[in-house]
Amino acid sequence: MDIHEYQAKELLATQGIRMPRGGLAYSPEQAAYRATEIGGEAWVVKAQIHSGARGKAGGIILCRSEKEVEEAAEKLLGCRLVTHQTGPQGKLVNRLYIEETVPIEREIYLGFVLDRKEERIMIVASGSGGMEIEEIAEKEPDSLVRQTVDPGLGMQEFQAREIAFGLGLEGKLIGKAVRTIMGCYRVFRDFDASMLEINPLVVANDEVYALDCKMSFDENATFRRPEIMELRDKSQEDPRETFASDRGLSYVGLDGEIGCIINGAGLAMATLDMIKIAGGEPANFLDIGGGASPERVAKSFRAVLQDKNVKVILVNIFAGINRCDWVAEGVAKALDEVGVDVPLVVRLSGTKVEEGKKILAEKAPTVIVADTLAEAAEYSVAEWKKATKAAA
């Protein structure tokens, strides 16, 4: 789960991390008022969306008068900002962050990420701030400074000092950088974050400021972090994924037209691969989970059909904890209640498979039944080609 820049800065502020003064605005008039409150002679108007590269897309505007602030807000609010991370559909701007400017002397990159291979938090820093980490790694790999944190000990101040030394900081700035790095680590740890990025962290007026900040959180831990769930902005999420997650389903939207309902992440990945091998494009990853009751299966159909591009649905269930007769009842329920108006291919295997096939034959005779995953993928792609040809 991602949050906005201003929300991430509020969390960092709890650890005493310095940042320019700023305020939130939902209208051009409020943006101009925020600039008056902050004071000074120049301000930055920042679009608040869940994406990086906002500056390159025109989502960050430097203003030198309150009138310019109001005009910039007028331009940004209500628009869909398109960056290379959002895709062509862009993301809606419905709030702005107005921030004072600081005289930047130097820019630094600072990032914390959960390294799943090492099972540790990794800190990556570079003296080349303002660039994306992929660019830094490609163009200036020698500038990268890395530290990993032992989960038993937590981050130690000597590690933060080594990062500061590696960045070439001197004098009082070393102590200030150490406090910033340790504060970031505590926020990352205490709120179950999966990524925290300050880019750039700047040196200005003999201080260290977090000029921009991004944070993501482990969704599996949000049940114990209600204060983080309060920061969720559903308007920034894929509506298909929001619909599914609100109903307890594991769903990731893709760009194809063959919808998938599968139990088990491994089987889901194998199914997506088989669809690709057969010449098709999956529309989603959906893991129905272990408790595939008829009601849960029907919810899965509703989630898949949220995507209007879906032309075929493939249900692939290997029943161990599940039962094929439950899934078959769910398919029949979906056909009756949800209104599935696209071809449906079902492959069942495992516990109560014969009973499941019998239920499909009696209650859902229009369903195309496959015996193997390869057959299911081939049938799905064939139906998708028919539907595509008919639409053309």
N, C-alpha and C positions, 0 to 999 in steps of 0.2 A: 504494500500500500504506500502510495506517494502522498506527500503533503506539499503545501505551497511554501515559497521562499520565506514569507513573513512569519509563517507558523514555525518553520525550522529555526528562525532567528529568535523567536520567543523562547523556544526550548534552550537554545544556546545561552540566552541571557540569564537563565537560572543558574548558570555556572560562572557568571561574571565575565563572559566573553564580550569584548567591545565590538560595537558596530555603529555605523552612522545612524543618527536619529531619523526616524521615519514614521509614517502613519498610513493606515488603510483608507481607501476611498472607493465608493460605489457609484459616484456620479462626477461629472466635470466640476460642478460647484463645490462638492466636497473635496475634490483634489486640490482646487485652488485654496480652499480654506486650510487644508493640511500644510500646504507650502507656507502660508502665513504663520501657522502655529510653529513650524519648524524654524522659520527665520532663515537669514542668509541671502545670498545673491544668486544661487543656482541650485537646481534640484534635478533629480532623475525620476522620471515616471516609468515604472516597471509593470508590464503586464504580468498578472499572476496566473500562470498555467502550469500544468505538470509536464514540462519539457525543458530541455536545455536549448542552447543556441538561440535564445530569444533576441539577443542583440542583432545577430545577422539577419533575422526575419523582420526587424523593425519594431520589436516589442519593447525596447528600452530606448527612451528618448530623453536627451539632455535639454533642459529648459532654463532660461535666464530671466524669466519674469512670470508672475502669476498668470498673466494672460496666456503665455505659452504653455504653462502647465494645464490650464483649462482646455486649450486647443488640442494638446496631446491626448488628454483624457477623452475628449470628444471623439478623436480619431480611433482610439484603441478599444473603448468600451463597446461591447456588442459585436466586435469583429471576430472572425475565426483566424487565428494566427497559425500560419503554416511554417513549420520548421522541418528539417530533415529527420527529426525524431517523431513528429506527429503523423507523418504520412500526408497525402494530398487533401484529406478531409479537414486537417487542422484541428485546433481546439478553441472553444469559445472563451473569450475574455469577458468575465463579469465582475472582476475586481482589480484594483490597481494598488501598488505600493509606492508611495511618494517618499523619497529619501533625499537627505542632504548630500551634497558632494563633499569629498575630502581630497586634499592635494596629494595625489598618489606619487610616492617616491619609488616604490617597487612592488611588483606583483608576484605572488607565490601560489602554487597549487598545493592543496592539502586534502587528502581523501582517506576515509576509513571504509573498509569493506570486509565482509565475512568471507574468508577464504575457505571454501568448503573442502578443498583437497587437503589443506593443512589443518583444518578444524580449529582455526584460530582467527582472531581479528588481525588484519594486516593494515598498516598505515603506509601510504604512498605519498611522498611529497616531492615537489620540484620547484626550483627557482624560476621556472618559466610559467608563471601564472597567466590566466586569461585565455589559455588554449585548452582544448579538450584533451583528456588524458591520452586518448588514442593518438592524437597529433604529437603530443610530447614524447610518447614512447617511440614513435616512428622517426621524428625529426631530431630529438635531443635525448636519446636513451641514457646518456651518461649523466644527465641532470637528475635522474630519479634517485630518491633516497627511500629505502624500505626498512620497516621494522615489523616484526610479528610479536603478538602479545601472548604470553603463557596464560592459559585460562585459570590455572591454579593460583598464580601470583597477581594477575592483573598488570596493567601497564605501570611501569616504574618511571620516576622522574629522570633517571639517567638516560632512558631510551628517548624521552622527549628532548633532552639536551643534545643527544647525538643527532637527532633530526635537525635541530636548530643549527648545530655546527655544520652539518652536511649542506645546509642551505646557505651557508656563508654569513649568517647573522652575527652581529658583534655587540659587545657592551650590554646595556640595559635591555636591548631587544631580545637577547637570549632568554632572560627570565620571563619576559612578557610572552614570547612565543611558547615557552614551556607551559605557562599557565593556560594558554589557549589550547594547546594540544591535549593537555591533561583534562581540561574541561570538556573538550569534544569527545574524548574517550569515555568520560563518565556519562555523558548524554547518550552516546551510542550504546553503552552497556545497560544503563538503567531503563531504557525504553525499548529494548529488544530491536534495535535498528539492524538493517542489513546493509545499508549504505549511508554514508554521510560525506558530503563533498563541499568544501569551501573553495570556490574558484571565481575570483581570486581572493586570497587572503593578502591584504595590502599593508605596507609600511607607510605611515603618514603621520606627520607631527610627532615623531619619536614614539608612536604607538603602533600596535598591530590590530587591524580591523578586519572583521568578516564582512566582505563587501557583497558576496552572493553566497547562497547556501541551498543545497538540495539534500533531502532526506527520504529514505525508503525504509519500510518496516516489515518485519517478518509477519505475514498474515496469520501464521499458525500460532502466534503468541498474542494476538490482539485481544483474545478473551480475557487476559489478565491485565490489559492496558486500556481500560475504558476511556482514559483521558486522551489516548492517541486516536481511538475510534471516533471521538468527537470531532477530530480534525479532518475526517474524510470528506472529500468533495466529489460526490457522485457525478456531477456535471462534467468532470474531467475524465471519466472512465468510459470504456467501451460499453454502451448500453446493454449489449448482449451479455457481457461478462458480469455487469451489475445485476441484471435480472437473475442470472444463474447463481451468483454468490449469495444473494439475498434468500435463496431457497436451498442453500447448503450444498450446491453442486460445484464440482471442480471443472471449470470451463475456461478455455482460451480460444478467442476468435481468430480464424484464419481467413484467407482470401478466396478459397475455392467455393464449390457449389454442391458438394456431397456432404451432408450433415452426418455426424457420427455420434452414436450413443453406445458406450462401451464400459465394461467394468474392469478396473485395474489399469494403472498408469502404463505398465509395461505392455499389456495387450493393446492399449490405445495407441501407443507409439508404433507397435508392429502393424496395426490396422492402417494407420496413416501411411506407413511405408508401402503396404500392399496396394493401397489405392493409387499411390504415385506410380508404382511399378506397372499397374494395369492401365495407366494413361490418364488417370483422373486427378482432381485437386480437392483435398478435404476442406470443408468449410469451418471446421472447429475440432478442438480436442475436448472431449467431455468424458470424465470418469464418473460413472454413476455411483461408485463405491460399493461397499459390501452389503448394505441393506437394501437390495433392489425390490422394495415392495411395489405393488401395482401403482400406488399413489406417487411414489418416487419416480417410477418410469414415466408416468404421465407428465410430471413436472419437467422431466428431461426433454420430452417432446415439445413442451411449450417453450423451453429455453432454446432449443435448436431452431424452432420455427420463428423465433424473434428475428432471425436473419432472413430477410426477404429474398436473398440470393439463392437460398437452398432449393435445389431442384430434385434431389433424391435424399432419402435418409437410410443409413446403414446401422442396424443394431447388431452388435457382436458381443455375446455374453458367454463367458466360460464360468460355469456355476460350480463353485466349491462351497463358500459360505452362502452364496446366493442359491436360488432354485429356479430352474428354467420355467416351471409352471407359474411362479410369481411374475416373472418377466413377461411371459406370454399373456397373462391376465392384464398386465400393465399396458401391453401393446394394444390389446382389444379395447381397454378402457380409453386409451388415447384416441383410437380411431372413432369411438363413439362420442367422447366428450370434447376433445381438442379440435377435431376436424382436420385430419392429416390429408392434405390434398395433393401430395406428391408421392411418387412411387416409393415403396418401403421394402427394403431387403433385410431379412432377419436370419442370423446364424446363431444357433443355440448349441451348447455343448456342456456336458457335465451332469450334475445332479438333476434328476427328474426331467431329462431331456425328452424322452418319449411322450411324457405327459404334456410338456410344453408344446411340442409339435402338434399333438392332438388338439389342444386348445386353440392354436393358431388355425388349424384346418377347419374347426367348427365355428369359431367366432371372428376370424379375420382371414377369410378365404382369398382376399385380394393380395395378401402379403406374399412376396417372393421368398421362399425358404431355401437357404443354402446349407450344405453339410460341412464345408470347410471355409477357412478364411479366404483362401485364394478364389474360391467360387463366389463368395460374397462380394469381394472386391470387383471381380469381373462383371457380375450381374449389376452392381451399382454403377460402374462406369458405362455399361451398355445402356442402362436406363437414363443416365445423365446425358449421353450422346443423343438419345432419342428426344429427350426433352429440349435440349439445346437446338436440335435441328427443327423441331416443331415450332419453337419460339422464333427462329430465324425466318 
